[in-house]
């Protein structure tokens, strides 16, 4: 029971953080949409990344955001700009964090590739 409460709390915090990020990005583009739109977009974004796509969800993520914003009357051009910024704010922190830990652990891509090739054989 105690673990379930912790899992629920962390999950709620993660979803609220994502929605808050969406809220601020929409405001940065001077869009004042209803309060539930950032949450709606978060669900649409997560559905978009479940579709098989290229690495980094290039294309499917953007199409999902554009479609989600179209529901609220946002033009395709503006929605695509918003999608690119949203993708960058979600994606690049993970890349930078991974690079930091590679550096911290004194690892290189070559070493990781060698370990992968060794495990495959």
N, C-alpha and C positions, 0 to 999 in steps of 0.2 A: 504494500500500500504506500509506503513512504517513497519508494522508488518511482511509483506511478505518478505521484504528485510532483516529484522533481522532473520527470520526463515531460509531463504536461506543462509545467512552468517554463522549462527551457524551450519547448516547442512554441508555446505562446509568445515568448520573448523573441524568438527567431522570426516568426510570422509578423509580429508587430514591427520589428526592425526593418524587414523588407518592405512592409506597407509604408512605413515612415519615410524610407528612402524614396519610394515611388511618389509620395506626397510632395516631398521637397523638389524632386525633379519636375513634376508637373507645375509646381509653383514657379520654378525657375523659367519655365516657358510661358509664364503668365496665364496658365489655365486654372480657372477656379471652378472645378467640377465638384459634384456632390462628395461627401465625406467617404462614401463606400467605394469610390472608383479606385483608389490605391489598392484596396483589398481585392477587388474584382480583377485588377490588372495582375496582381501577384498570382492569383489562381490561374489566369490565362497564361502567364509566363511559365508557370510550372507545367502546365499542360503542353505548352510549346516545346519545352525541352525533353518531353517524353517521346517525341517523334524522332525516329532515327534520322541523323543528319551528319554533317561534317563535324570535325573536332571543334569544340567551343560553341556548338549550337548555332553556328553562323547560318542565317537564313530562317530557320524555323522559329527561333526566338523572336526575331524581328517581325516576321509575318504574324506571329501571335499577338505581339504588342500592337501592331498596326490594326489588326482585326479588332482587338479589344477596345482600342481608342475610337475606332470607326463607329462603334455602338453609341458613343457619346457625341458624335458629330465632329470629331477632330479630322481635319483634312489628311489625306494620305502622306503628303510631303512633310507636314509637321509631325505626324505620328511616327514616320520613319526616323526623323531627327531625334525624337524623344527615345525611340527604341535603341538607337545607337548609343546614346548617352547612358541609358539605363543598363545596357549590356556592359558597357565599359565600367560603370560603377560597381557592378556585381562581379565581373570577371577578373579585372586587373588586380584587385586586392588579393585574390587567391593566387594568382600567378606570382605576384611580388612576395607573398608569404612563402610560397614554395621555393622560390629562388633564394630567399633569406636563409631558409633552413638547409638548403643544399650547401650554401656558403658556410653556415655555422657548423655543419657536420663534415666540412672539407671534402665534399663529394663533387664529382663532375658528371656531366651527361655521358661522357665516355665510360666512366666507371659503372653508371647505372645500366647503360646499354650492354656492357660486357657481362654484368651480372644477369641481365635478362637472357642473353644468348646462352650463358652457361646453364641457367635453369631450364631452358627449352630443350637442351640436348640430353 
